[in-house]
Amino acid sequence: MMKKAMALHVVGFLVFLGFIHSQAAASVPKTYNYEIKIQNTDICTLKYVKEANFTRLCKSKRILTVNGEFLVPPFMLIEDKPSLLMHGVKQPRYPWSDGPEFITQCPIKPGGNFSQKIILSDEEGTLWWHAHSDWSRATVHGLIVIFPKIGRPYPFRKPDAEFPIILVNMKCKKRRQRYKTNVSLILIGVQMHAGEWFRQDVEAVLLDFMRTGGDPNSSDALTINGQPGDLYPCSTAETTKFIVEQGKTYMIRMVNAAMNLLMFWAIGDHEVTVVGTDGAYTKPLKSDYVTISPGQTIDLLFKANQPIGRYYIAAKPYNSQPQISFDNTTTTAIIEYKGYKKSSSHPVFPHLPKVNDTSASVNFTGSLRSLASRAHPIDVPMKITKNFLFTVSINTLPCPNNACLGPRGLRFAASVNNITFDSPSISILDAYHGRITGVYGDDFPSFPPLFFDFTAANLNRSLQTPLNATEVKVLEFNDTVELVFQGTNLVAGIDHPMHLHGHSFYVVGWGFGNFNRSKDPLGYNLVDPPLQQTIAVPKNGWTAIRFKADNPGVWLMHCHLERHISWGMEAVFITKNGSRPEEAMLPPPPDMPPCT
Ligand SMILES: [Cu+2]
């Protein structure tokens, strides 16, 4: 149901994306001066997407930034509606601004213009925004912080104080002053292909690995708040530092903006308490480390309850597939207690799980629970109208002369239910709304076309080849969906952080091996399952989610590992309008970029 909504208009943001898209292959120096303007709020500021000089790892080059900075200050908003129901729907009835190209919009042509409207409904906590055009999100992203409605408390003790917000050129006004407690920002980002970035455009890197059919090169730096930290060359002086006061509690809002890596994260000698994920609260979860998927946000409390000193915050990849090369480095920031006297000793380093520790990953993720309290009730669908089993697989496609850089000279691909998503030439939303035929089919399979032992060690190579198609799964308004993601061991089994646009979903179960329809649902958590928007399906395992299709529109679902998206691990849901006017998609904005 539509509530009084806070709207952000992001003016020109997609102009910028369109420009990038159309000029990616050209080596013309780029100058941008497009503005992201936030309206209907007195909170924030203007931002400009532009190229700026950027120095990391002893090298300088020009990259795409917001306001000339790699690290973007968060947008801070206040939950502005009376309902306490938490079911995290995004962009209610308004897929027009959802963003993915050729799904809900066509790219903007150079000189074009498009106002992007973000409608918040019942999210509370931390979300983020990022570019959704090829790999441009590598540098263009930022947090969105949604505070509780005025007068409504957090479901946990209010933090005593805050980390300094990293604000750059941010002209925030009175609301931020009123609500400035407990905000802080930790942004873990992979400077994807940072080495390559310093020599070539990130889009060129994407084009290159798509051309060769192989794996993308590893990045050579991870970052916390835009800085790699002092384990990397030329980075010590600018290592991100947080000054804290002993005895105080701080809130950390974290997003994994990495392109291709799940991450482990921890603070030396300190336990943290997770209180939210993906814009929804969780039961307090104490842990000495955190696993976070690309695309996921985690809100946590950190109490400065150790002796005065310095402690590392550190993050490194979690990678369950030994066959792929990846950036196995560790990024750090430093927490320094007030009153610390300089000494030569190193900050205390945290214990992080091993890089391939799948148990550590699933133990953390599997421990998240919804609050499911009176003030924050849950609404798990109990009666299911649509049951789906979607396999998520790495695949291979033939390559002329077996000259590609994938396995055995083949080309890497990826699929959902053996379908590698074939991007159409006009947007699916446009085609759906305008009743244009021939753009997509409505025959996406509810189940894998072939049942085999999905997680077996040695699978027949004949199973590796997917179909290329543009098929959507059509849902009736208010369908209650159970969707089981089944990871497969085709080519190379790995965790897949699956993300659904336009909805939050309850994660009701997970396990290793093949999903068993008669046994596994008996173990579902229908009492307090976490409400998420991205969930890592464990390597050679399965994850069951439930959601209600109450958001009419066209919604992308994809793996949030960028290389898997590029290889086609995507699917699209179309939720039909309901019978009442307030259950129908809103009309498109007048400046929707034309597809022809
Ligand atoms: Cu994946």
Residues whose N, C-alpha, C, O or C-beta is under 5 A from the ligand:
A	BS01	CU	D495 H496 P497 C559 L561 H564
